[in-house]
Amino acid sequence: MTTGALALPTTAMWLIGTTVLALLAIYFIGFDQGAVSIFGSDMHVHEFVHDGRHLLGFPCH
């Protein structure tokens, strides 16, 4: 590995990790309610991110 340059596997792992975290954040803030909820009818996640959901423009009512 050369100095100052990231190896391709390291860069790929950072890209994959960042993408997965971003998709999880979008899911929990934007879509975890109702029919697509992975927690069933439990609304704890929905209520926890409720204000952030409105701030980002996601409708939920």
Sequence and secondary structure as in RCSB ss.txt:
>XXXX:A:sequence
MTTGALALPTTAMWLIGTTVLALLAIYFIGFDQGAVSIFGSDMHVHEFVHDGRHLLGFPCH
>XXXX:A:secstr
  TT   HHHHHHHHHHHHHHHHHHHIIIII SGGG TTTT  HHHHHTHHHHHHTT    
